[in-house]
Amino acid sequence: MSEELDRKVKTAFDETRLLILGIQVMLGFQFQAFFQNGFAELSSASKSFCAAGLALQTLALGLLIVPSMEHRLVEMGSSSKRLVRVASFYTTTGLIPFSLSLGLAGYVVIERHFGIAAGITCGAALTLVAALAWFGLEMVHREKNVMPDTSRAGTSLATKVEQVLTEARVIIPGAQALFGFQFIAMLTAGFDQLPQAAKIVHAIALGLVAINVVLLITPAALHRLCFNGEDSEQFLRAASALVVAAPLFLAAGLSAESYVVLGKVTDNKVAAAGFAAVSFALLVGFWYAVPLIARWTSAAGRA
C-alpha cells in the first residue's frame, strides 16, 4: 500500500512538472513581450491583455507549485492520500488561468498583424481548444471506476501509465521552446518586414504547434481530472493516442516555420516550399514510418 501511494504521489508530481514546463515558456514570453520593439505599437487593449496574461501566468505557476511546497512543509516529504488530492485540485485550478492566458497571448500577436476580428477569433480558439482538451473530456467521461490490469504483456499497467506520461514530457520541451519563439517573433521589427503570405504561414504554424502542446499536456490533465491519478487501461489508450497524434502537428508546424525562415533568407518561395515539404516528409518518416516498419517487421518475425 505504501509503495502504491508513493507511486501515485510521484505520478502527480510528474504531471505537475509537465504542466509547469508549458507555463514557464509562456511566462518568459509574457515578460519579454514588454521589451520587444513591437510592444510600443500595440493597441492599448493589447497592452492591457499582456499585463493580464502575465498575471494569469504567474497565478497558474503559483498554483502548480503549491503541491511541492505542501509535500515539504506539511507532509515533511512523506506520501499521503491528502497530498494526492491536493495535487489534483491545484493542477485542475492552475489550468484555468493557463488556458485563459493562451487566448490573450494569441489575441495580442494576431491582432497586431491581422486585425481585431482575427485576433478575437484566434484568442477564443486557443482558449476553447485548451478548455475542451483539459476540461471537456471530463464532462464526456464521467465514469471514475478504473479498469483492472488485464495486460498480457510482461510490463505492468502502472509502469505503462508512468512511461506514457514520461514520453509526453520527452516530446514537449522542444515544442514549448518553439511555441515561445513564435509568439516573440511576431513582436519584432524583422517580422514586420515579412510578406503578408509569410505572416499567415507563421500564424498557421503557431496554431499547429499550439495544438501539439495542448495535446501533450492533455494526458496529465486527463489523468488528474478524469481518473484521479488511478491506473486505467482506458486512460492508457487515450494517453497513447494523444502522444502519438501530437508530433504530427509539431512536424507540420516546424515545416511551416522553416518555409517562413528560408523564404526570408533566400527570397525564393519555391526553394523554401521545397525545403518545408522535405522537412515534413523526413519528420513524419522518422516519427511514424520507421516505428511502424519496425513494428511490422517485429510482428512478422514472431509469426
N, C-alpha and C positions, 0 to 999 in steps of 0.2 A: 504493500500500500504506500509506503514511504517513497519507494522508487518511482511508482506511478505518479505520485503527487509532484515529486521533483521534476519529472519529465514534463508534466503539464505546465509547471512554472517556467521551465526553460523554453518550452514552445511559445508561451505567452510573451516572454521577453524577446525571443527571436522575431516574432511577428511585429512587436512594437519597434524593434530595430529596423525592420524593413520599411515601416511607415515613416520613421524619423529620417531615413535617408532621403526620401522624396521631399519632406518638409525642409530639410536643410538646404537642398539645392534651390528650392523656390524662395527660401528666406534670403539666400545670397543674391538672387535676382532682385528681390524687393529692396534690399539695401543698395545694390549697385545702380538701380534704376535712377535714383535721385542724383547720381553723379555723371550720368550719361549726357552727351551733347543734346540728344533729342528730348530730354526731360523738360527743358525750358519751353519747348514748342508745344507741349501737351496742353490740352484744354484744362480749365480749372477743375472740371469734373473728373478728368483722368488723374490729375494730380491728387485730388482727394481720394480717389479709388486706390492709388498707390499707397497712400498713408493707411487707408483702411485695410488693404491687403497685408501690409506689414504688421498691423495689429492682429489680424486674424492668424497669420503665420506664427507670430510669437505666442499667441494663445494656444494654438494647436501643439506647438513644440512643448510649451509648459505642461499641457495636459498629458502628453505622451511620456514625459519624464517622471511624472508622479509615481507610477508603479515601482520604478527603480529606487526612488528615494524611500518609499514605504518599505520596500524589501530590506533596505539597510537600516532605517531608523525605527521602524515599527516591529518588523519580524526579526531583526538582527541577523539577516542573511538566511533565515530558515524558510522552508516552504510551508504554505498553509492554503487551505481552501479559500479563506478570505482574500488572500493575495491574488489568487486566480480570478476571483470575482472583481476585485479592484482593477486588475489589468484589463479585463473585458470591458468594464464600464468606461475607463479613461481612453481606451482605444476607440471605442464607439463614439464617445463625445469629441475626441480630438479630430476625428474625420469630418465633423460638421464644419468647423471653420476652415479646414484644409480645402474642402470641396468648394466653399464659397470664395476662397482666395484664388483658386484656379480660374473661376469665372471672371473675377475682377481683373486678374493679370491678362486674360485673353481679351477682354474688352479694351484695355489700355493700349496694347500693341496693335490690335486690329483697327480700332477706331482712328488711330493716328494716320494710317495709310489708306484705309478703305471706307472711312466714314462711320457715322454713328450707328446706322442700321446694321452694318456688317459687324461692328463691334458688339452691339447688343446680342446679335444672333450667335456670334462665336462664344461670347461670355456665357450666355444662357446654355448653349450646347455643351460646353465644357462642364459646367456645374451639373447639368442634367445627366450627362453620361457618368460622371463620378458618383452622383447620388443613386442612380439606378444600379450601378455596379456594386457600390458599397452598402447600400441600404435597401434597394428594391428587391434584391434576391432574398432577403429575409422575409419580406412580405409574401413572396411566392412560396418559399419553403418554410412552412410552419412547424413541421414535424421535428421535435427535439430528440427523439429516441435514436440513438446511434445504432448502426448495424454491426453485427458481430464480425469478428475477424474470420472470414472464410477463404482467405488467400491460400492457394495451393502451393505457392512458391515458398522457398525457404526463408525469405525476408518477411518479417512480421509487418502487420498493418501499421503499428506505431512507428516503426522505422521508415516505412514508405511515406507516411504523412510528414515526418520530420525531413525526409530527403526532398520531397516536392517543395516544401517551404524554403529549404536551403537553395534549391535550384532557382527559385524566384529571386532570392537575394543575390545569386551569382549574376543573373542577367540584368537586373535593374540599375546598378550604379552607372553603367555606361549610358543607358537611356536617359537617366536623370541628368547627367552632365550635359548631354546633347540638348535636352529639354531646356535647361537653364541658358545655354548658349543661344538657342533660338529666340528666346524672349529678349535677351540682352541685345542681340544683333539688330532687332527692329527699332532700337532707340539710338543707333549710331548714325553718324553722318555718312559712312560708307553705304549703309543700307538705303539711305535716301536717294543715292545715285543709281541704284539698280533700275532696270526697266520694269515697267508695271507687271509684265508677264513673270519675271523672275520673283517679284514680290509675292505674286499669287502662288507660285510654286512653293516658295518658302512657307507661306501660311498653310498650305496643304500639308507640307512636311511636318510643320509644328503640330497640326491636328493628328497626323498619323503617329507621331512619337507620343503625343498625349494619350492616345488610345492604348498604346503599348504600356505606358507607365500605369495607367488605370487598371489594365488587365492584370499586371504583375502584382499590384497592391491588393487586388480583389481576393486572392486566396487567404491572405491574413485576415482581412475584414470578414470574409465568409466564415472562416474557422471560429472567429470570436463571436460573431453576431448570430449565426445560424446553428452552430454545433457546440457552442460553449466550450471550445477547446478540446472536445472529445474526439477520439478516433472514429472515423466512419469511412466505409468504402465509397459511400455516395459523395462525401467530401473529396476523397482521393480522386475519384473520376472527374469531378468538376474542376478541382485544382489542376490536375494534369492537363485537362483540355485548355484551361486558361494559359498555363505556362507554355504549352505547345503552340497556341494560336498567337500569343503576344509577339514573338520575334518576327512574324510575317509583317506586322505593321512597322516594326523597327527597321527591317530591311527596306521597306518602301520609303520610310522617312529618310533614312540615310542616303538612299539613292537620289531622292528628290533634292535633298540638300546638296549632294555632290553636283547635281546639274546647276544649281544656283552659283556655287563657288567656282566651278570650272568655267561657266559662262562668263563670270566676272573677270577671270584671269585670262582666258583665251579669246574672249569676244567671238566665240564660234559656237553657235547654238547646236549645230549638228554634232560636233565633237563632244560637246557637253552632254547631249542627249544620249549619244552612243556610250559614253563612259557610265552614265547613270544606269542605262539598261544592262550593261555588262556587270556593274556592281550588284544590281538587284539579282541577276541570274546567279552570280557567284555566291552571294549570301544565302539565297534560297537553296542552292545546291549543297552548300556546306551544312546548313542547319536542318534541311529536310531530306534532300535526295540521298546524301551519304548515309545518314542514320537509317533511312528506310531500306536502302540496299543492304546495309549490314544486317538489318532485321530479317529481311527475306533470305539472305544467304545463311544466316544462323538457323532459321526455321527449316530451310532445305537440308542443311547438314544434319539436323536432328531427325528429319524424316528418313 
